[in-house]
């Protein structure tokens, strides 16, 4: 039936899209890896080193430490548009600087809607019920400066996944519903002064370097605890560099590297028929953050790293009117997912209001015309107020 096909397709595409080929099925709730905001979406999904708006909650919570005032944003995207399914993705963020605690509190809501499904029994097409399927997460965080050049940020997250209603498969019966928790930790370095030897040039306030470990937490399961899967713990390292900046123009280059930190180990056990055999068991997150860097030859580990980059051009006067153009490139090794796409985007800022959109195309690559990600659009609306000029030191036009 169409609904059974849709549910199967959703599961397959989310896993195939967000995880390398070797890790398919190893990580649950992959919606936690979806690049949520339009701005970073326009620069190749590279935001770890930039992280200078409220979407830093996702990319690098430490970037919030360099921001003041208050900001609210919402992003919407119809997901996997090529399949004409009723999938959509929403992302709501909020941040507020509080002087009394010398930092900012943050919150975000992530929601992936998979639509409504008809449930049938295992013997025929008879309808026995309907259910809606979705994934959602609520994040709460805090970010502060350790000193003028260093920022630190944390997130705590509640994850809820509802893939089906009451189900019965063989001897197993229950609901396809799961809940878990996770946390993130990020660091950011934005030097006020950094002189490059030999050329004697100060690139302080132009460079930003960020690192983020996200989705650290226990495994999640739906019906059988013994079949629990890890959540998608992810490592990101990002750079942002302001190539030039004058009264009306600025150009920023971004570069991100990311790696999924999921690892498995072989376990010996005795099967029901008495045979000695082995099975693959996912390691706990505190083991995987180290083991995932060395469970393959180094050449394979390097190929498992995803690279993304982008350029962002701003024209206008901060605080009055700004216009942005963006372009980016995303690359994943063919043996580890083979996601390759080009992104474009634009944005405006007027007074306290802002609007961004981004577009993904895969048609520039061989065979990319039918890729499920092609023609994906994201739209973001934001409101930001009471920001102090010094809070934008280094990369001032993206706030």
N, C-alpha and C positions, 0 to 999 in steps of 0.2 A: 504494500500500500504506500501511497505517497507520503504519509506521515511517518511510517517506519523508515522509509528511505531518507526522509529529511533528518530524522534523529540520528541515524547512522552516519549520514553525510556530515552533519554538524560535528559529531565526535571525531570523525576521521580528519576533517579539515582543520579543526582546532589543534589537534595533536600534530598533524603534519606541518602546519604552518608555524607553530610556535616552538617546536622541538626539532633538534637534529635527527637525521634518519636513524642513527644508532640509539636514540633515546625515546623513540616512539613508544608510548604506553608507559614510560617510566615515571612521568610527572603528571600529576592530576591538576585540576583547575588552571589550565594554561591561560585563561583570560587575564591572570595577574601579570602576564608578560606583554600584553598588548600596549603599544605606545598610545597613550590616551589623548594627548593634546595636539591641536592643529599646528601650533608653532613648531614644535620639535618634529612633527610629522612632515613639515615642509622642508626640513634640512636633513633629510635622510634618516630620521628617527635617531638623532644624536643630540642628547640634551644633558648629559652627566656633568660636563665641564661648564656648561652655560648656566643652567638651573637658576635663572634670575626672575622667575615669576612663580605663581602659586603651584604650577604643575611640577615644580621641583619636588613636591611631595612624592612623586613617582620617580623622577630621574635621579635626584640626589637631595635628600631632606636638608643637608648641610647648606645648600644654596639659600634656603630661607633665612639663615642667620645674617645674610648681608642685605636683607630687605626690611623696610620699615613700613608703617601704615597698615592698611587693610586691603585685601583683594578677594574677590569672589569671581569664579569662572565656571562655565558649564560647556562641555563638549558633547556633540552628537555625531554619530556616524552610522550609516547603514552598512552592515558588515557582509562580506562575501557577495557583493552585488551581482556578480556574474551568474549566480544560481537563482536569482529572483525569489529568495526566501525572505520571511519576515524576521530576519535577524537584525538587531541594532545594538549599539553600544553607547552608553552614556557615562559621563565622568564629571562629577561636581567637586570643586575644591574651594577651600576657605582658609585664609591665613590672617593672623592679627598680631601685630607687635604689641607687647605689654611691657612697659618700662619697669614696673615693679619686679618682674622676674627676669629682666635683662635678656629677653628673647621673645620668640614668636610661638604661639600655639597654632596648630594646623589641624585640618580635618579634610577628608575626602570620602566620597561614595562612588564606587565603581559598580556598574550594572550591565550585564550582558544578557539580553533577552533572546531566547531560542524559539519563542512562539508557542502555540497551542498544538497538542498532539492528541490523536485518538488512540486509545488503548484497546487492543483486541486480545482474545484468548489464544492459546497456542494451537487450537484445533481448527480455527476458522476465522473468517473476517468479521465475526460478530462484534459490534462495539460494546464494550463493557464499562467504558468511562472515558473521561477527558482530563487532561492535566496540562498545566503550563510549566515550561522548563526555563530556568534561568540560573545564572551565577551572580553573586554580589559580594561586595566587601566594604567594610567601614574601617577607615584608618584615622587614628588620632596621633598627633606628633608634637614634638618640641624641638626648636633649633636655637642655638645661641653661638656667640662668638667667644672663642677661647682667648683671642687677642685680636687686634685690628686686621690681621692677615689670615686668620684661621677660623673656620666655622665647623660646627659639629651638629648633627641632626639625628633624631630617632623617630621611628614610627612604630605604633602598635596596631595590629590589624585583626579584625574578626572576619572570617571567611565563611560564607554560606553558599552551598551548591545544591540546587534542586533539579535533578535531571529527569526524574519520573515520579509518579505516584506509587501506590502499592503494586508490587510486582512479585511474581513467583516464577522462578526458573529452576526446574528440577526439584531438589530438596531444599533450596534456599528461598526464603520468602521475606519480604521487608519493603522498605521504601528507598528509592534512589535519592536519598537526601543525606547530606554530610555537612558538618560544621567543624572548623578548626581555627587556629590562631597563628599569627606569625609576627615577626618584627623586622625592621630595617635599621641599619646604621650607616651613616654617610659622613664623609669628611670633605672639606673644600679649602683650597689654598688660593688666595687672591693677593699676591704680594703688592705692597705699596711701593716697593723699590726692588728692582732686580737688574743688576748691571751685568751684561754679557761680556765675558773676558774677550780680549783681543780687539773686538769692534767697539768696545767702550760705549755701549748703548743701553740705556735704562728702559726695560720693557715692563717695569712695574706698572700696575693699573691696566695693562693690556692683556695679561695672561691670567688664565684661570684653570686650575686643575682639580678635578673631583673624582672621588671614589665612592662606590656604593655597594653594599651587600644587602640584597633585598630578599624577602620571603624566607627568612630563617624561622623554622618552626617544625613541629611534629608532622608525621604522616597523616593523611586523611583517608577515611574509608567510608563506603556507602552501606553495605550490608554485612560483609564478612571482614572482621578486624584483621584476620590473618592475611587478607589480600590488600592491605592498605598500601597506598602509593605515596611517594613524597610529593610535597608541593614544590613548585619550580624555583628553588633557590638560585639566585642569579648574581653574578659579579659584573660590575661595570667600572671601567676606567675611562674618563673623558677629559678632553682638552678644549679650551676655547681661546681664541686669540683675536684681538682687535687689530686688523691690518691697518686701518686708518680711521681717523675721527676728526672732523672739523666742525664748524658751527652748524652745518646743515646736513652733512653726510657721514655715514659710518659703514664699515664693512667688517663682518665678523666671520671667522672660519671656525668650524667645530669638527671634532674627531672623537669617536667613541669606539671602544673595544668592549665586547661583552661575552660572557661564557656561562652556560648553564651548569650549575654545580650539583649534578645528580650522579650517583655512583652505585654500582651493584656489586655484590659478592656472591660467590657460589657456596651453597650449603648442601651438605650430604644428608640424605634422609632415606628412610625405608618406605617404599610405596605400599599401597594396599595389597598388592599381589606378592609382597615379600621381597621384591627386587631392591637392591641398593642403587640409588640414583642421586642426581644432584638437581638443584633448582636455584634460580637466580633471585636473590633477596636484595631489595634496595637498602642501602645504608642510611642511618639516621643523618639528619642535616649536619650535626656537629662533627660527624665523621666525613661526610661527603664534601664539605668545604675544603678539606685538605686532600682527600683521596681522589677527587675528580680531576686534580692536576697531575696525577701520576699513575692512573690506571691504564694508560696507553703509552706507546712510545712518544717521545717529545715532539717528533714531526707530526704525529696525529693530534696531539694536544693543541699545537699551534693552528692546525687546520680547523679545529673545532671552535676557534674564536671568531665571532661575528664582527665585521667592521662596518661602520657607518660614518658618513661625513656630510658636511653641508656648508653653504655660504648664505649669509643673511645681510642684505643691504637695507639701510634705513635712510630716509630723506625727510627732513623737517626739523622742527624745534621741540625738544622734549618739554612736556607739560602743556603744549598747545596742540599741534597737529603733526603726526608722523605717518609715513607710508613705508611699508616694507615689501621687499621681494625676496623670495627664498628658493633655493634649489639644493638637492642632495642626492646621495647615492648610498644604497644599502647592499652589502655583499655577504653571502654565506657560501662556504665551500660546497661544491656539488655532492660530495660524499657525506655531508652533514646537514642536509636540508635543502640546499640549492635555492634559497630565496635570493633573488636579485631584482631590484627595482630602482627606478628613478623617481624622485619626488619633486614637486613644485608647490609653492605656496605664496600667499600674500597676506598682508595685514594692515590695519589702520589703527591709530590711536588719536582720539580727540578728547581733550580735557580728561575726564576720569574714565572714559569708555574705550573699549577696544573690541576689535573683531578680527579673527584669523580664520583662514581656511587652508587646507592642504589637499594634494591630489597625488595618488600613486599610479604609475604606469609601468607595466612590464613588457609592453609591445615592442620596445626597442631591442629586446633580446630574442634570440631565435626560439620559436615555440612559445613565446610569452603572451601571444594574443589571447589565449584561452586560460591564462592563469587566473585563479579565483580572486587574487588580490587586485588585479588590474581594475582601474577606474574607481578605486576606493576614495571617497571624499570624507573629510572631517571638517566640522565647523565649530568654532569656539567663540563665545561671547564672554567678555570680562568687564568688571568694574573694579577700579583700584583708586583709593583715596588716602590722603594724609601721609604720603610717602615723602621722606626727607631726601633732599638732593644727595647728601653724602652716602645714603644707603645704596646708591647705584654706582658707586665708585668702581671703575674698571670696565664695565659693560653697560653703559647708561641707557641705551635706547630701547632695550627689550622689555622694560618694566611697563 
